[in-house]
C-alpha cells in the first residue's frame, strides 16, 4: 500500500523533526515546570503553550469550564472529496499539589505545587508535534486536533472539555496520548491492547457508635474496632469473591477517630480508593462496600454510612490503536524500542473519557535519566521525580508518526 510506504519513508524525517524541536521544547518544559498550576484552571501554562504555537496555521478553540484548548490543523490534501480523517493527540498540562524536592535550577517556584507526573513534558511534546506537523500541513490528508488539557490529576479535565463541545467539530476518528515514566528505560515505548489503566473511585465511610470512658467500653459502642473489622472484611471479600482474572484493588488509606487516650470516640471516619479493570467488577465492589460498611456496623449496634465518589472510568486501548502505535514505535526505534505490557497498571487516567467516545490508545514512554536505574528511580508523584529531557524528541516523532499513519490509512497505518 503506497500510503504505508510513504509513512515508513518519513519515519526518519519525523525523528529529525523531533531532534530539531528539542532545544525549544526543553526551554518550554522548564518554564512550565518552574511555574506549575493545579486543577482545571492553568492560565499561565495555557499562555505558554499558546505562545509556543503562535504563527502556526492552527484554529484555536476554548470552552467555559477550563483553561484547556484545542488547536486544529487542517491538512492540505482531502480524501475522496471530503476532508479526510481526523486524529486527536492529547497533552495534559496540570501539576500536583505537592512540594518539589529535586533541587533542579528550574524547580517549582510555587509552594505546594510540582510537575511530578510529567505533564510539563507532555505539553512540550504536543507543542513540538504541532509545530512539526504544521510544517508538513500541505501533505496531510486530513485533520489533526491537538488537545491541551488541564485538570487530569483528579479534576476530570477531559470530561469537562468534552462537555464543552471541544471534541465535536470536527469529531475525531481516533485519539492518542503519551505518558512519561521515569521507571522505564529512556526512549522505550510501552503499551498494550485492551484495559491499560484502572478506574478510580474514592471511598468514604462513617461509623457512628456511642462515646464513653475508655476504661468502661461496655457502656459505649466503640467505632474504632468496628472500622478495623470493616477493613478486614473488605479485603476478605476481594480475596474470596473477586476473580484474579478481573481484579480489584481496595485500599483504606485513612482512619480518623478519637481525641484522647482515655476517651472512646463516638465516630470514626474512613477514606480509601477503589481500582478495577471492568465496569462489572466496579459495580460489584460498589455494592459490596455499601453492604459491608452498613452491615458490619449494624452487627455491633453502630450505624455505618458509605459513600462513593465516582472517579475515572477504566482506560481501554482499542486493539487497532495499540497496534498502530506499536508499528510506529518499532519503525522509530527497532524491535527493542517497544515492549508490550503483560498486564494493566492500576493507576488511572482521565484520557479514559476520550477513549470511551472514540477508539485509540494511550502509551507510556520511558524517561529514566541517563545513568540511573529505572527500577529505583523516584516514581511518578514523587517529590524527587526527574526525567531525561532528550526523550521528548522521540515523543514528538512518535506523535507525528502515529498521526501521519492514521491520516493516510486509518488503523491500518
VOGU-3710 file (C-alpha; in Angstrom, 3 decimals, decimal comma):
1> xxxxxxxxxx> 0,000/0,000/0,000  1,513/3,284/-1,113  0,304/5,267/1,913  2,123/2,885/4,248  5,306/3,085/2,189  5,109/6,868/2,391  4,681/6,795/6,160  7,658/4,466/6,542  9,858/6,673/4,341  9,017/9,645/6,539
11> xxxxxxxxxx> 9,937/7,902/9,803  13,491/9,229/9,668  12,186/12,703/8,873  9,935/12,659/11,953  12,859/11,628/14,129  14,875/14,516/12,709  11,965/16,895/13,284  11,812/15,866/16,933  15,521/16,465/17,317  15,227/19,874/15,666
21> xxxxxxxxxx> 12,447/20,884/18,050  14,202/19,631/21,184  16,098/22,783/22,304  12,944/24,906/22,229  10,937/22,153/23,921  13,414/21,864/26,770  13,145/25,600/27,310  9,336/25,413/27,237  9,212/22,400/29,524  11,457/24,076/32,084
31> xxxxxxxxxx> 9,390/27,258/32,024  6,239/25,237/32,687  7,999/23,137/35,319  9,104/26,200/37,256  5,590/27,665/37,266  3,204/24,751/37,962  -0,551/25,176/38,242  -3,054/22,757/39,749  -6,576/21,882/38,655  -8,882/22,904/35,845
41> xxxxxxxxxx> -7,590/26,446/35,536  -3,953/26,757/34,475  -3,924/30,128/32,701  -0,163/30,720/32,764  0,548/27,253/31,385  -2,067/27,774/28,694  -0,492/31,073/27,674  2,962/29,473/27,478  1,638/26,748/25,193  -0,247/29,230/23,006
51> xxxxxxxxxx> 2,827/31,451/22,718  4,844/28,454/21,509  2,173/27,826/18,841  1,923/31,435/17,696  2,103/31,959/13,957  1,150/28,378/13,054  -1,857/27,612/10,811  -3,970/26,454/13,743  -7,548/27,197/14,709  -7,761/27,656/18,497
61> xxxxxxxxxx> -10,957/26,776/20,362  -11,683/27,138/24,055  -14,563/26,316/26,385  -16,035/27,911/29,504  -15,230/25,195/32,036  -11,423/25,075/31,946  -8,387/26,870/30,555  -7,859/23,958/28,206  -7,978/24,434/24,462  -7,783/22,552/21,200
71> xxxxxxxxxx> -5,648/23,610/18,259  -6,931/22,337/14,916  -4,672/21,731/11,924  -6,457/21,126/8,642  -4,283/19,328/6,127  -3,943/20,351/2,540  -4,991/17,123/0,817  -8,549/15,906/1,340  -9,533/12,303/0,702  -12,321/11,125/-1,599
81> xxxxxxxxxx> -13,755/14,591/-1,959  -14,060/15,257/1,792  -11,723/16,485/4,494  -10,266/13,040/5,197  -9,825/11,510/8,616  -9,396/13,402/11,871  -6,965/12,312/14,582  -6,635/13,728/18,096  -3,382/13,999/20,061  -3,644/14,840/23,791
91> xxxxxxxxxx> -1,210/16,508/26,200  -2,200/17,319/29,784  -0,981/20,496/31,490  -1,742/20,473/35,234  0,590/19,793/38,168  0,162/18,076/41,534  -0,376/19,709/44,948  2,972/18,671/46,448  6,275/20,319/47,369  9,151/19,737/44,956
101> xxxxxxxxxx> 12,445/18,413/46,355  14,517/17,833/43,205  16,910/20,724/43,732  16,828/21,485/39,997  17,737/25,018/38,901  14,286/25,242/37,300  12,427/23,653/40,221  8,951/24,845/41,106  8,760/28,418/42,333  5,218/27,854/43,578
111> xxxxxxxxxx> 4,927/26,455/47,081  2,904/23,279/47,269  2,795/22,620/43,523  5,040/20,405/41,371  5,060/18,773/37,957  5,651/15,327/39,465  3,670/13,449/36,817  5,415/14,772/33,725  2,613/16,911/32,347  5,128/19,666/31,640
121> xxxxxxxxxx> 6,866/17,311/29,214  3,539/16,115/27,785  2,634/19,711/26,938  6,044/20,385/25,432  5,934/17,226/23,298  2,474/18,113/21,984  3,690/21,615/21,087  6,617/20,038/19,246  4,314/17,693/17,359  2,044/20,583/16,380
131> xxxxxxxxxx> 4,989/22,557/15,039  6,406/19,597/13,116  3,051/18,609/11,618  2,241/22,219/10,697  5,469/22,294/8,701  4,004/19,463/6,580  0,394/20,634/6,599  0,068/20,548/2,809  0,966/16,847/2,714  -1,552/15,757/5,363
141> xxxxxxxxxx> -4,708/14,091/4,006  -6,871/15,039/6,976  -7,142/16,990/10,210  -5,164/16,879/13,470  -6,728/18,078/16,736  -4,184/18,929/19,438  -5,876/18,717/22,846  -4,169/20,784/25,564  -5,935/19,669/28,717  -5,754/20,804/32,348
151> xxxxxxxxxx> -7,292/19,033/35,323  -6,092/15,482/34,692  -4,977/14,935/38,286  -8,369/14,050/39,710  -10,285/17,024/38,303  -11,925/15,342/35,265  -10,491/17,887/32,831  -11,046/15,696/29,763  -14,708/15,231/30,666  -15,203/18,985/31,040
161> xxxxxxxxxx> -13,578/19,653/27,659  -15,821/17,027/26,063  -18,898/18,533/27,723  -17,838/21,951/26,413  -18,037/20,532/22,889  -14,358/20,934/22,109  -14,022/17,447/20,628  -17,107/17,616/18,463  -16,304/19,735/15,406  -14,542/18,090/13,754
171> xxxxxxxxxx> -15,237/14,848/15,602  -12,003/12,831/15,767  -11,970/9,331/14,305  -9,226/8,249/16,711  -7,313/9,631/19,691  -3,813/9,018/21,043  -1,813/10,159/24,068  1,663/9,663/25,523  2,559/9,461/29,205  6,136/9,527/30,507
181> xxxxxxxxxx> 7,529/7,023/33,024  10,778/7,506/34,976  10,725/3,801/35,813  11,160/2,670/32,219  14,389/2,918/30,154  14,767/6,168/28,251  13,002/6,035/24,898  11,301/2,676/25,417  7,649/2,763/24,332  5,320/0,545/26,354
191> xxxxxxxxxx> 1,694/-0,261/25,657  -0,934/-2,940/25,344  -4,370/-3,544/23,798  -7,461/-3,647/25,976  -7,556/-2,441/29,566  -4,495/-0,265/30,111  -5,294/1,569/33,348  -7,887/1,129/36,069  -10,968/3,005/37,117  -10,501/5,101/40,258
201> xxxxxxxxxx> -13,183/5,771/42,853  -12,832/7,435/46,255  -14,385/5,635/49,219  -15,851/7,382/52,269  -17,338/5,730/55,340  -18,587/6,982/58,697  -19,114/4,657/61,661  -21,303/6,188/64,357  -21,173/4,459/67,730  -21,573/5,797/71,248
211> xxxxxxxxxx> -18,730/7,515/73,020  -17,698/7,000/76,612  -14,902/6,313/79,105  -12,101/4,158/77,726  -11,968/2,219/80,991  -15,622/1,199/80,613  -16,070/0,239/76,927  -19,139/-1,845/77,754  -21,070/1,369/78,319  -20,414/2,656/74,803
221> xxxxxxxxxx> -20,131/1,411/71,237  -16,529/1,799/70,129  -16,357/2,665/66,371  -12,609/2,039/66,118  -12,586/-1,804/66,239  -15,664/-1,760/64,004  -13,717/0,269/61,428  -10,840/-2,215/61,692  -13,230/-5,120/61,157  -14,637/-3,386/58,080
231> xxxxxxxxxx> -11,138/-3,083/56,592  -10,567/-6,820/57,123  -13,985/-7,716/55,708  -13,354/-5,665/52,570  -10,035/-7,395/51,916  -11,602/-10,800/52,568  -14,347/-10,012/50,060  -11,780/-9,179/47,374  -9,716/-12,276/48,106  -12,654/-14,693/48,103
241> xxxxxxxxxx> -15,281/-13,151/45,818  -13,366/-11,251/43,088  -11,731/-13,211/40,274  -7,982/-12,811/39,837  -8,622/-12,528/36,093  -10,735/-9,388/36,620  -9,126/-7,888/39,714  -9,905/-5,111/42,137  -7,626/-3,167/44,455  -9,169/-1,533/47,525
251> xxxxxxxxxx> -7,032/0,410/49,976  -8,310/2,168/53,086  -5,727/4,904/53,453  -7,054/6,941/56,345  -8,981/6,225/59,544  -9,728/9,194/61,778  -11,164/8,862/65,284  -10,654/9,912/68,849  -9,196/12,835/70,768  -7,658/11,463/73,974
261> xxxxxxxxxx> -6,131/8,303/75,417  -8,994/7,755/77,862  -11,980/8,588/75,655  -13,879/6,236/73,369  -14,979/8,386/70,433  -18,493/8,434/69,140  -17,471/8,364/65,499  -14,793/7,077/63,151  -14,349/8,116/59,516  -12,604/6,162/56,785
271> xxxxxxxxxx> -11,130/7,173/53,438  -9,817/4,977/50,648  -9,546/4,203/46,962  -11,005/1,506/44,714  -9,414/0,425/41,426  -10,950/-2,027/38,943  -10,418/-3,087/35,331  -14,035/-3,652/34,292  -17,379/-1,999/34,901  -18,822/-5,311/36,126
281> xxxxxxxxxx> -16,250/-5,682/38,903  -16,565/-1,990/39,661  -20,325/-2,357/40,212  -19,796/-5,477/42,338  -17,307/-3,657/44,558  -19,551/-0,600/44,915  -22,387/-2,791/46,183  -20,055/-4,739/48,477  -18,586/-1,589/50,009  -22,003/-0,261/50,952
291> xxxxxxxxxx> -23,158/-3,628/52,252  -20,057/-4,363/54,341  -19,847/-0,901/55,908  -23,519/-0,856/56,810  -23,918/-4,459/57,987  -20,667/-4,862/59,934  -21,533/-1,685/61,822  -25,079/-2,916/62,400  -23,806/-6,216/63,801  -22,128/-4,239/66,579
301> xxxxxxxxxx> -25,023/-1,890/67,253  -23,461/1,022/65,363  -24,540/2,859/62,236  -22,403/2,670/59,106  -22,776/5,137/56,262  -20,943/4,544/52,986  -20,425/6,994/50,157  -18,529/6,510/46,887  -17,157/9,427/44,898  -17,095/8,103/41,345
311> xxxxxxxxxx> -13,837/8,824/39,560  -12,278/7,982/36,213  -13,517/5,022/34,150  -11,296/2,159/33,062  -8,852/3,286/30,354  -9,287/0,853/27,453  -6,980/0,880/24,432  -8,590/-0,148/21,171  -6,506/-3,105/19,867  -6,201/-1,398/16,482
321> xxxxxxxxxx> -4,942/1,821/18,098  -2,437/-0,025/20,263  -1,178/-1,942/17,211  -0,748/1,281/15,213  1,369/2,818/17,999  3,395/-0,386/18,222  4,190/-0,288/14,499  5,151/3,374/14,674  7,366/2,820/17,729  9,167/-0,128/16,121
331> xxxxxxxxxx> 9,714/1,897/12,939  11,324/4,638/15,051  13,312/2,508/17,500  13,515/-1,023/16,168  12,062/-4,165/17,738  13,744/-3,329/21,043  12,088/0,084/21,078  8,661/-1,267/22,011  7,507/-3,517/24,832  4,008/-4,914/25,234
341> xxxxxxxxxx> 2,821/-4,780/28,837  1,751/-8,218/30,111  -0,936/-6,741/32,364  -2,664/-3,412/33,005  -1,478/-0,911/35,585  -3,798/0,008/38,446  -3,215/3,736/38,087  -5,935/5,805/36,419  -6,181/8,398/33,637  -8,921/10,753/32,544
351> xxxxxxxxxx> -7,955/10,098/28,916  -10,380/7,233/29,589  -13,214/9,698/28,918  -11,825/10,363/25,440  -11,326/6,667/24,674  -14,946/5,977/25,619  -16,033/8,294/22,786  -13,583/7,217/20,098  -11,063/4,418/19,514  -7,381/4,968/20,151
361> xxxxxxxxxx> -4,678/4,326/22,717  -2,546/5,826/25,448  1,060/4,683/25,618  3,953/5,071/28,041  7,400/6,308/27,033  10,369/5,765/29,326  12,315/8,820/30,563  14,714/7,310/33,108  17,578/9,829/33,471  20,883/8,839/31,896
371> xxxxxxxxxx> 22,887/6,501/34,116  20,036/5,877/36,526  18,339/2,601/37,430  14,730/2,704/36,202  13,710/0,246/38,910  14,824/2,513/41,741  14,223/5,974/40,270  11,785/8,228/42,119  8,452/7,314/40,504  5,611/9,462/39,267
381> xxxxxxxxxx> 4,005/11,551/42,040  7,276/11,611/43,980  8,760/14,915/45,200  12,129/13,996/43,607  10,883/12,718/40,234  13,056/13,814/37,282  13,228/12,915/33,581  15,628/12,595/30,664  14,508/15,601/28,635  16,139/14,288/25,448
391> xxxxxxxxxx> 13,385/11,680/25,203  10,961/14,451/24,294  12,414/14,371/20,761  11,253/10,771/20,381  7,891/11,664/21,889  7,410/14,320/19,223  8,413/11,874/16,495  6,024/9,230/17,818  3,114/11,688/17,995  3,782/12,744/14,401
401> xxxxxxxxxx> 4,273/9,224/13,062  1,063/7,970/14,682  -0,919/10,919/13,333  0,591/10,573/9,859  -0,091/6,855/9,661  -3,684/7,216/10,824  -4,474/10,051/8,425  -3,096/8,089/5,483  -4,512/4,651/6,189  -6,630/4,663/9,344
411> xxx> -5,857/1,869/11,772  -4,017/0,024/9,008  -1,332/2,730/9,018
//
